[in-house]
Amino acid sequence: MIRPVKSCIALSVGTLSAALMLGQTAAAQPDGRPGWRIVFSRHYPRQSNALSGYEAVAVTGRHSAWVFGGTNIDGGIVGPAGGRPVAESWNGRAWSARVLPARLYSLIVAASASSAANVWAVSFFGGYALHWNGARWSTHRFKGELTGVTAISPGDVWVFGASLPFQGAGTWHLRNGRWHKVAGVGSMIDTASAVSAHDIWAIGGRSVMNGGLLRYDGRSWRAARAPALVGFSSEAIVALARHDVWVAGGKSVSGKFTHELLHWNGTTWHAEPLPSRTIIGQITSDGHGGLWLIAHDYSADKTWMMHRSAAGRWTRTFLPGGPQSIVDVAKLPGTTSLLGAGLVTSATNTTAVIWAFGKVG
């Protein structure tokens, strides 16, 4: 199974059409906290088919965050006429539109931040990475498609680009003030999750069709090997600690694809079946020892949030706001609250939407 690119949720015309058919149920509100709800939406000025969407969240503090996306998100995005990137920032009270550098095109598909003065975002097409230093933007150019970014510190940043169906930019590492292109198994990484500068987990491999699991030890990237990983195709990953890593994906057994969630406890991998036939777009902590997962069932045309408690109990929640897709989520540090980025679809266009869970704002 080929791991789907996160941005394809917004980029695929088929997925957009399917979103028109989505149903919803009331959002759960565990522990008396506010459940999933829309806290901000914006329909950006008409450009081509006027489809707006958010794709990436970068949290910079308990009361600060950035959300990125773009216009014209479902097609015609190759070239300056194909849409433009957009950004909003949150100061704990309100969302504000932020002006990005001029003459950029395509949507922003991934973002990462180590602090409020070190925010990074990368385009899907366009071959650029943007850096916010707390006062101004700088633009870093690459040749090829970008799919992920991981900011460890201002002087230690990883940029990835290795997904189908377009030519990826490869893996680049900013250190000592210079960009270095990575060769070998680490050159085809799609996305990564870091515990520290010397302990990073990623999905990728030598081939863009390989949803393999890789690990960086501070010196080089190596393929992770274990019986549970044989034949396993990774879809989403989160590294919470050296002894706490979660990977969603699955493997084909006797011609049948089985969806699984793997957990690394620092010594061994443990596998448990996912409760439904879904592709997982992202995993993040719930702040209680459990997990939130973005789940997509393309055969049934549904997107929802799945929750796994620390005790292993599964629940799922459809988001409010009509036909929608949620693409990225991030937890606010020191809380159980989350922000989510995505879109809501109408009969004629889409609106970029930010969701929140818990006590946000």
Summary of the structure (lengths in Angstrom):
residues: 361
radius of gyration: 18.8
end to end distance: 39.9
largest distance: 55.8
contacts: 1289
relative contact order: 0.17
helix: 7%
strand: 51%
